[in-house]
Amino acid sequence: MSEPNTLRINDVDYVRADSIKATEGDIKIVVLDRGFVYVGNVSFDGDFVVVHNARNIRCWGTTKGLGELVNGPLPNTRIDTVGTVKSPLRALISLIDVDQSKWK
């Protein structure tokens, strides 16, 4: 008999920790103020976040929010190549780890 990957308690699904794929790496979704969202190789340079090989996520194409893109773009996701983006850290809202293989 196989073991379940999720457990539902009070209408909340809990996922087995060993079933989550590793998301370590420098590719991340970068959310900046004023609604800018990028995905690319993230590094830090003093007071700046730098996104190399950046792609602007112009249209998420999701039904449940930005987190759906952790496992790669969806069919309705619209992405534009922009090169390198350097933004002040004060403009950084969040960094989201992604499945590295799905965003190469």
N, C-alpha and C positions, 0 to 999 in steps of 0.2 A: 504494500500500500504506500502511495507517495504522500509526502508531507505537504500540507497546504502552505502557500506562499503568503497568504493574507488571513487576517482574523478580523471579524467585524464585531465591535462592541458599541452598543448605543448608536448605531448607524454611522460609526466611524471605522474606516478600514485601516488596519495596522499591517505594515509590511515587514516580513522577516529581514533582519539586517544583512544576512548573508545572501539575500537575493538582489541587493542593490548593486548595480554596476559601478565600478570605480570611476570617478570623474576628475581624477587628478590630472593636472596638465595646465598649460598656460592659455588654452583657448577658453574664452569665457564670453557670456553675454554681458555687455556693459550698458547699464542704464544711467543716462546723464540727465541733468535737469533740462527743462524746456522740451521734453518729450523725445530726445534723441536716444536711439537704441542701436548698438553696434554689436557685432560678434567678431572676434579675432584674437590674436595672440597678445596677451596683456603683460605689460611690464610697468614699472614705476621709475620715474626720473625726478627725484627731488619732490617738488610740490605738484607734480603732474602724473596722470595716468596716461600711458601710451598704448594705443591699440594698433599693432602692426597687422598688415594684411586685412585691414578692417573692411567689413561689409555692413552697410546700413540696413537694418531690418525696417523697411519702410511700411510694410503691411504684415502684421503677425500671421494672419490667416488661421487663427485659433478660435476655439469656442469656449475654452476654459482659462484663458489668460496666457501670459508670456511663459509661464512654467512649462507649458506643453512643448516648447521648443528645445528643451533640455536634450531630447533625443533626436535632434535634427530638424531641419525645416519641413513644413507640411506642404501639401500641394498648393495651397492658396497663399503661402508665405511669399512676399516680394522682397528681394534683396538686391542692393546696388553696391558694387565694388567702389570703394573710396580711397584705398591706399592706406596711409598712416594718419591716425587721429591722435592729437595730443590735447588733453583737456586738463584744466586745473582740478586738483583733488576736491576742491570745494563744490564742484559741479557733479561729482560722482554720487549717485543715489544708491546703486547696488551693483554687485558683481554676482553673476549666476554661473555656477559650475555646470558644464555640459558634458555629454558623452563625446569624448575627444574624436573618436573614429567617425562620428556622424557629422562633424563640422569641419573636416579637413578640406 
